[in-house]
Amino acid sequence: MTQIQMLYTKPEVGDSIETVDTPALVIDLDVVDRNIEAMFANFKDKSVTIRPHLKTAKSPVFAKKLIELGATGICVAKLSEAEVMAQNGVGDILITTEIIGKAKMEKLFDLLRDHPAVRLVVDSKAGVDMLAAAAKAFQHKEQIMVLIETNVGQNRAGLEHPKDVVKLAKHIQDQNSLHFIGVQGYEGHVQLLRDESERKTKSKESMDKLGKIVSELKAAGIHVPVVTTGGTGTSPWCAENDFVTEVQPGSFIFMDTAYRNAGQKFELALHLVATVISKPDAKRAVIDSGYKSLSTDSGMPEVANIANLTYEPGGDEHGILKSASGGEVALEIGDRVTITPSHIDTTINLHDYYYCHRQGKIEAIVPIANRGKVQ
């Protein structure tokens, strides 16, 4: 009987990335550095500041890295994400989703007590009144910085009509506990359009809507110091508008196939490493990575290190690799495969750690501290 020697390892800083157990998210830090440099270079000659959205990277480690390299602060989507960032030394935070409900108010004012630089968005009188009432109930001393979320085409949350924005801004100004600082207008519906000309046209339409809102506010005598917008697919174009003060790109730092397919030139820095655990026949290899390891909301992930292979989920724990041409799959049990996610935000949310390396040597093992922070 063949004897198989097994080497059990616990990867540590300095070890080869090949020692990492699978499934695992691995990040090439050299690529991350180049992506950050490339994105930030778009704004060197502009007055626009960069406030990256950390709903993608979900890590105070990468938030601090971005700030050290020139970001003015960060965005997060949820209050629970802001809590983690603040607890880990990141204080200049914009929460880009409305915060509603009694349970959230208590947590919010716990956060604001120690981190008054946190910024919030609202899009309703009810939301403003809830914040003002909570500020009074919790005897909050500092004015809370508030932006109005506007709808510039995504048709999600936000006010669309300039007069409605002006009315809400005046209502905010009437609250002693609140300080109106500007508007948010994210054109998320544009980010992944594959045709660059169409994406640029749609982005301009969104910026025209946002510009009209800003103009209406100023005409009403309302100061608008902050106008925040833009994602990875549009930020440089947004920055060409003189009323825009900051942009919110996020996915550029790691990238995925959805943004690559939309023509973004940033490099793919994050991959999932998987292992072949079964080879039932010559035309099918099974890996240890299914729905619990790779999201498919933006299409199927791609096999990165072996040409002509396709991936499809085989359930929660399994993935199935086949030849795109219908031929044999040249993999054996125990082989490692590199997969590129189609959507990094939702894939990252399935994992506990990043294994970060340079030239194949582990430099850091980073907890994904905001995983599951959806409240």
C-alpha positions, 0 to 999 in steps of 0.5 A, a space after each residue: 500500500 502506498 504511504 502518503 506523508 502528510 504535513 500539517 501546517 498552521 500558516 504564519 507570517 513568512 510562510 509560503 502562501 501555498 501552506 494556506 488551507 482551503 478554501 481561502 481568500 488570498 490577496 496580492 499586496 503588490 497588486 493592491 498597492 498598484 490599484 490604490 496608486 492608479 485610482 488616487 492618481 485620477 484626482 491628483 490635480 483635482 480638488 475632489 477628495 477620496 472617501 473609499 467605500 469599505 463595504 468591499 474590503 470590510 477591514 480596518 486594516 485596509 481602511 487605515 492603509 487607504 487613509 495613510 495613502 491620502 483618503 480623507 476618510 471612509 464610507 461604510 454601508 451599515 451602523 454595525 460596520 461603523 462600530 467596528 471601524 471606530 473601535 479600531 481607530 478609524 473615526 472619519 466615517 460616512 454611513 451611506 445607508 439611512 439609520 432607522 429604528 429605536 434599537 439602532 438609535 441607542 447604538 448610534 448615540 453610543 457611537 457618536 458619543 465617542 466618535 462625533 466625526 461620523 456622518 449620516 444620511 437621511 432622505 425623509 422627515 421621519 428620519 430627521 425627526 427620529 434623529 432629533 428626538 434621539 439626540 434629545 433623549 440621549 442628551 447628545 451634546 455635539 451637532 450630528 453631521 447629516 447629508 441628504 441622500 438623493 436619487 440620481 437614477 438608481 431608483 433605490 433610496 433618496 429624494 429625486 426632486 430638488 424642491 423636496 431636497 431643499 425642503 428637507 434641508 431646511 427641516 434639518 437646519 431647524 433642528 438644533 442637534 443636526 448640522 446639514 453638510 451636503 448631499 449624497 448621490 450615488 449612481 450605482 446603476 451605472 457602475 457595471 455597464 460594459 459599454 464605456 460610452 453608455 456608462 459615461 453618458 448615464 453617469 453624466 445624466 446622473 451628475 446633471 441631476 445631482 448638479 441641479 439639486 446642488 444648484 437649487 440648494 444654493 439658490 435657496 441660500 443653503 450652504 452645501 460643503 459636501 457633495 459625495 458620489 461615484 464608484 469604481 466605474 465612474 469616479 474620475 468622470 464625477 470628479 470633472 464636475 466642479 460641484 462634486 467634492 468627494 468620491 466613494 470608489 470601493 471595489 478598485 482595491 481588490 477588483 472582480 470579474 464584474 468590474 473587469 468585464 465593465 472595462 475597469 483597468 485595475 488588476 485582480 488582487 483577490 482570489 480564492 484558492 480551492 482544492 480538488 477533493 474528488 475526480 469522479 470522471 475524466 471530465 469533471 473535477 470537484 473542489 471544496 468551494 461552493 455557495 458558502 465560499 463563492 457568491 454567484 449574484 454577479 455571475 459565475 466565478 472564473 478559474 484563473 490559473 488553468 485555461 479553458 475550465 469553467 466553474 459552477 456551484 455543486 451545492 453549499 460546499 462543492 464546486 464543479 470544474 469542467 472543460 469549456 470545450 467538453 474535453 477532459 479536465 487535467 486535474 488530480 485530487 489534491 491539486 490547488 485551483 485559483 478562482 476569481 470571484 465575480 462579485 467581491 463584496 458578497 464573496 468576502 462576506 463569506 470568509 473570516 480572513 484574508 491571507 495577504 502575500 507579496 511574491 508568494 510569501 505571507 505578509 499578513 493574516 487579516 481578520 475580515 472584521 466587518 464580515 456579517 455586519 449587516 445591522 
